[in-house]
């Protein structure tokens, strides 16, 4: 899969009613999502992630005027191991670079 965007966050303003917020970026793992209220990270016990619908749903709506940031924080890791003299694994290589 080729990553076609460099967007890694969405920012909203809470209204005290809305509980579902959308994001447009792709993630390698659900654990890559970090959620902030007014620039302070909040624990995953206060929200749930639907990676198919690309939504974050809060247990309690963010308060009116609360800055809500959905942020992808992908670890900088290299998990691909290339073996000498093996055929070049193009798909594996591309996936490693996408991360």
Sine and cosine of phi, psi and omega as CSV:
sin_phi,cos_phi,sin_psi,cos_psi,sin_omega,cos_omega
0.00,0.00,0.75,-0.66,0.04,-1.00
-1.00,-0.07,0.74,-0.67,0.07,-1.00
-0.98,0.18,0.83,-0.55,-0.09,-1.00
-0.97,-0.23,0.02,1.00,-0.04,-1.00
-0.59,-0.81,0.41,-0.91,0.07,-1.00
-0.95,-0.30,0.08,1.00,0.02,-1.00
-0.91,0.41,0.77,-0.64,0.01,-1.00
-0.74,-0.68,0.23,0.97,0.06,-1.00
-0.40,-0.92,0.42,-0.91,0.10,-1.00
-0.78,-0.62,0.65,-0.76,-0.01,-1.00
-0.83,-0.56,0.72,-0.69,-0.01,-1.00
-0.73,-0.68,0.19,-0.98,0.14,-0.99
-0.88,-0.47,0.85,-0.53,0.01,-1.00
-0.91,0.41,0.47,-0.88,0.02,-1.00
-0.84,-0.54,0.11,0.99,0.00,-1.00
0.99,0.14,-0.04,1.00,-0.03,-1.00
-0.83,-0.56,-0.75,0.66,-0.08,-1.00
-0.92,0.38,0.74,-0.68,0.02,-1.00
-0.91,-0.41,-0.31,0.95,-0.06,-1.00
-0.95,-0.31,0.80,-0.60,0.01,-1.00
-0.79,-0.61,0.65,-0.76,-0.06,-1.00
-0.99,-0.14,0.48,-0.88,0.16,-0.99
-0.77,-0.64,0.41,-0.91,-0.10,-1.00
-0.92,-0.38,-0.16,0.99,-0.07,-1.00
-1.00,0.03,0.37,-0.93,0.07,-1.00
-1.00,-0.03,0.44,-0.90,0.03,-1.00
-0.72,-0.69,0.54,-0.84,0.06,-1.00
-0.98,0.20,-0.51,0.86,-0.03,-1.00
-0.51,-0.86,0.51,-0.86,0.02,-1.00
-0.86,0.52,-0.50,0.87,-0.02,-1.00
-0.93,0.36,-0.14,0.99,0.04,-1.00
-0.97,0.23,-0.24,0.97,-0.04,-1.00
-0.99,0.15,0.76,-0.65,0.11,-0.99
-0.81,-0.59,0.71,-0.71,-0.04,-1.00
-0.89,-0.45,0.71,-0.70,-0.01,-1.00
-0.85,-0.52,0.61,-0.79,0.24,-0.97
-0.91,-0.41,0.86,-0.52,0.01,-1.00
0.74,0.67,0.73,0.69,0.07,-1.00
0.94,0.34,0.23,0.97,0.11,-0.99
-0.90,-0.44,0.80,-0.60,0.00,-1.00
-0.90,0.44,0.63,-0.77,0.07,-1.00
-0.90,-0.43,0.49,-0.87,-0.06,-1.00
-0.94,0.35,0.45,-0.89,-0.02,-1.00
-0.92,0.40,-0.23,0.97,0.04,-1.00
-0.94,0.33,-0.23,0.97,-0.03,-1.00
-0.99,-0.14,-0.04,1.00,-0.02,-1.00
-0.45,-0.89,0.32,-0.95,0.07,-1.00
-0.77,-0.64,0.44,-0.90,-0.09,-1.00
-0.91,-0.41,0.71,-0.70,0.14,-0.99
-0.87,-0.49,0.98,-0.18,-0.10,-1.00
-0.97,0.23,-0.20,0.98,0.09,-1.00
-0.99,0.16,-0.76,0.65,0.02,-1.00
-0.98,0.17,-0.20,0.98,-0.06,-1.00
0.84,0.54,0.83,0.56,0.02,-1.00
-0.75,-0.66,0.45,-0.89,0.19,-0.98
-0.89,-0.46,0.80,-0.60,-0.01,-1.00
-0.90,-0.44,0.81,-0.59,-0.02,-1.00
-1.00,-0.01,0.58,-0.81,0.06,-1.00
-0.89,0.46,-0.71,0.71,0.04,-1.00
-0.84,-0.54,0.71,-0.70,-0.02,-1.00
-0.87,0.50,0.65,-0.76,0.11,-0.99
-0.86,0.51,0.63,-0.77,-0.04,-1.00
-0.87,0.49,0.36,-0.93,0.02,-1.00
-0.85,0.52,0.83,-0.56,0.00,-1.00
1.00,0.03,-0.05,1.00,0.02,-1.00
-0.95,0.33,0.77,-0.63,0.09,-1.00
-0.98,0.21,0.86,-0.51,-0.02,-1.00
-0.94,-0.34,0.85,-0.52,0.02,-1.00
-0.85,-0.53,0.81,-0.59,0.11,-0.99
-0.97,-0.25,0.86,-0.51,-0.18,-0.98
-0.76,-0.65,0.75,-0.66,0.10,-0.99
-1.00,-0.01,0.87,-0.48,0.01,-1.00
-0.89,-0.46,1.00,0.07,-0.05,-1.00
-1.00,0.09,0.80,-0.60,0.02,-1.00
-0.90,0.44,0.60,-0.80,0.06,-1.00
-1.00,0.06,1.00,-0.02,-0.02,-1.00
-0.76,-0.65,0.40,-0.92,0.08,-1.00
-0.85,-0.53,0.98,-0.21,-0.06,-1.00
-0.98,-0.17,-0.05,1.00,-0.03,-1.00
-1.00,0.02,0.76,-0.65,0.00,-1.00
-0.91,-0.42,0.89,-0.46,0.00,-1.00
-1.00,-0.08,0.73,-0.69,-0.01,-1.00
-0.99,-0.16,0.70,-0.71,0.05,-1.00
-0.86,0.51,0.68,-0.73,0.10,-0.99
0.95,0.30,0.08,1.00,0.11,-0.99
-0.98,0.18,0.34,-0.94,0.11,-0.99
-0.89,0.46,0.57,-0.82,-0.04,-1.00
-0.93,0.36,0.85,-0.53,-0.04,-1.00
-1.00,0.05,0.99,0.10,-0.13,-0.99
-0.84,0.55,-0.73,0.68,-0.03,-1.00
-0.90,0.43,-0.66,0.75,0.04,-1.00
-0.90,0.44,-0.67,0.75,0.01,-1.00
-0.89,0.45,-0.71,0.71,0.01,-1.00
-0.89,0.46,-0.68,0.74,0.01,-1.00
-0.89,0.45,-0.62,0.79,0.02,-1.00
-0.91,0.42,-0.65,0.76,0.00,-1.00
-0.95,0.32,-0.54,0.84,0.02,-1.00
-0.88,0.47,-0.50,0.86,-0.02,-1.00
-0.97,0.25,0.00,0.00,0.00,0.00
